[in-house]
Amino acid sequence: MGALLWLLIPLVVGVAAGIWAWGTERRDPGPPNHDTWEDLDRYQRLRTVLSAEHRKTA
């Protein structure tokens, strides 16, 4: 009976997650909205700033 109780825990967690998703209206989340070019620009700016800081302290 103890082994079946351990199987009940993931089942309860899954049902609770499903109820939470239904309550927050995340029934069909769809693909994430990523702006790849904006992320790339942000990354390049960060690299530039970090390399400038590294050169300044070296």
N, C-alpha and C positions, 0 to 999 in steps of 0.2 A: 504494500500500500504506500510505503514511503517513496518508492520510485515514481508512482503515478502522481504523487503530490508534487514532485519536482517538475513533472511535465505540465502541471496545472499553472505554475508560475509564469512561464513564457506565454501561455494561452491568455491568462488574465492581462498581462502586460500588452499583448497584441490587441486585445479587445479594447483596452483603455486607450491605446494609441489611436485606434480606429474611431472611437467616440470623440477623442480630442480633435482629430482631423476633420471629422464631420461637423463638430461644433465651431471650429474656426474657419469653416468653408474651404478647406484645402482638399477637396475631393479629387480634383484633377490639377496638380500643380503646374504641369507643362514644363517646357524647357526654361532654364534660368535666363535672365536678361543680362547678358554679358556684352559690354562694349570693349572688344578686344583692343582696338586702337587706343582708346582712352587708358586702358590698363598698361599698354606698352609705353605710352608717353609718360605716365606716372612712374613707371619702373625706370625709364631712361633718366628722368629728372632726379630720381632718388640716387641712382648710380653716379650722376654728375656731382651732386652735392656731397655724397660720401667720399668720392675720390678727391674733390677739392679740399675737404676737411682733412683727409689723410695727408695730402701734399703739404698743407699748411702746417701740420704738427710735426712732420718729418724733417 
